[in-house]
Amino acid sequence: MKAISKDRIRTIRKTWKRFLSIVLMAMLGTGVFVGIRASGNNMLHQLKSYYDIYPVFDLKLSSTLGMTKEDLEAIQNLDQVKEAYGIYELDAYLETGDTQHVVKVSQVLPDKKQFELIEGTLPSAIDECVIDQDMAKDLEVKIGDQIQIKEDAEEEEEEQVLVQTNLKVTGISQSPLAITEEKGTSTLGARKSRIFYFNPCRQYRF
């Protein structure tokens, strides 16, 4: 054993640069692995904490024909369902000058934490809205500004959903449904869909 130990020490002394390089590479690899493992757990913990404050649905049901109160009650009566509620939601256009942007319009539910209010106040009238912070930044929309939205031009007049199309911005929000830069797709095209909320749209279906 002494001979083997002496031989190893002698080898390390003769090739100490190579030995040091191997040690540093092993330390670097271990550090990266530990960092990835720790970062993953921290990210999951932060995301869980955020979703505990702003609950996100586990399952979303939607229909091009809409849903009725009977449909909602049938879903609520399922043993696997803890809570179910309905909101009015549609894709529309936001007009800024000569440009149209695709947006998603969703109803505000007063008793649900649907989003984090970063600035301003919640809408309290039918012609008020809260918009997504990325939308506010990209389109340079501020609290107090008036925005105009428009439904799909192909829809018939009697099928129009929105009661008000000229809305006053009362707040800036961050939605837990869109925590990344990508805001999802739209039925009006493949462009990015930006989320904002207003209260309420015409009472239909439910």
Backbone hydrogen bonds, N-H to C=O, Kabsch-Sander energy under -0.5 kcal/mol:
donor,donor_aa,acceptor,acceptor_aa,energy
5,S,1,M,-2.6
6,K,2,K,-2.7
7,D,3,A,-2.3
8,R,4,I,-2.3
9,I,5,S,-2.5
10,R,6,K,-2.5
11,T,7,D,-2.2
12,I,8,R,-2.6
13,R,9,I,-2.3
14,K,10,R,-2.0
15,T,11,T,-2.1
16,W,13,R,-0.8
19,F,15,T,-2.4
20,L,16,W,-2.4
21,S,17,K,-2.1
22,I,18,R,-2.2
23,V,19,F,-2.2
24,L,20,L,-2.4
25,M,21,S,-2.3
26,A,22,I,-2.2
27,M,23,V,-2.4
28,L,24,L,-2.6
29,G,25,M,-2.5
30,T,26,A,-2.3
31,G,27,M,-2.6
32,V,28,L,-2.4
33,F,29,G,-2.3
34,V,30,T,-2.7
35,G,31,G,-2.4
36,I,32,V,-2.5
37,R,33,F,-2.3
38,A,34,V,-2.5
39,S,35,G,-2.7
40,G,36,I,-2.4
41,N,37,R,-1.7
42,N,38,A,-2.3
43,M,39,S,-2.7
44,L,40,G,-2.2
45,H,41,N,-2.2
46,Q,42,N,-2.6
47,L,43,M,-2.5
48,K,44,L,-2.4
49,S,45,H,-2.4
50,Y,46,Q,-2.3
51,Y,47,L,-2.4
52,D,48,K,-1.5
53,I,49,S,-1.2
54,Y,50,Y,-2.4
66,G,63,S,-1.1
72,L,68,T,-1.9
73,E,69,K,-2.5
74,A,70,E,-2.2
75,I,71,D,-1.9
76,Q,72,L,-2.3
77,N,73,E,-1.5
78,L,75,I,-1.4
81,V,78,L,-1.2
82,K,80,Q,-0.6
90,L,105,V,-2.1
92,A,103,V,-2.5
93,Y,150,K,-3.4
94,L,101,H,-3.4
95,E,93,Y,-0.6
95,E,148,Q,-2.5
96,T,94,L,-0.6
96,T,99,T,-2.7
99,T,96,T,-1.8
101,H,94,L,-2.6
103,V,92,A,-2.7
104,K,194,R,-3.5
105,V,90,L,-3.3
105,V,103,V,-0.5
106,S,104,K,-0.5
106,S,196,F,-1.5
107,Q,88,Y,-1.9
108,V,198,F,-1.2
112,K,109,L,-2.0
114,Q,112,K,-1.5
116,E,174,Q,-2.8
117,L,115,F,-0.6
118,I,116,E,-0.9
118,I,172,I,-2.0
119,E,172,I,-1.7
121,T,170,T,-2.7
128,E,125,A,-1.5
129,C,168,K,-2.2
130,V,197,Y,-3.1
131,I,171,G,-2.1
132,D,195,I,-1.0
133,Q,173,S,-2.4
136,A,132,D,-2.3
137,K,133,Q,-2.0
138,D,134,D,-2.9
139,L,135,M,-2.4
141,V,136,A,-1.8
144,G,169,V,-3.0
145,D,142,K,-2.1
147,I,167,L,-3.0
148,Q,95,E,-0.6
149,I,165,T,-2.7
150,K,93,Y,-2.8
155,E,152,D,-1.7
159,E,156,E,-1.4
160,Q,157,E,-1.4
167,L,147,I,-2.9
167,L,165,T,-0.7
168,K,127,D,-2.8
169,V,145,D,-2.7
170,T,129,C,-3.0
170,T,168,K,-0.5
171,G,129,C,-0.8
172,I,119,E,-2.7
173,S,131,I,-2.8
174,Q,116,E,-2.1
178,A,175,S,-1.4
186,S,189,G,-1.3
189,G,186,S,-1.1
193,S,184,G,-1.3
194,R,102,V,-1.4
194,R,192,K,-0.5
196,F,104,K,-2.2
197,Y,130,V,-3.3
198,F,106,S,-1.9
199,N,128,E,-1.1
202,R,161,V,-1.8
204,Y,202,R,-0.9
206,F,204,Y,-2.6
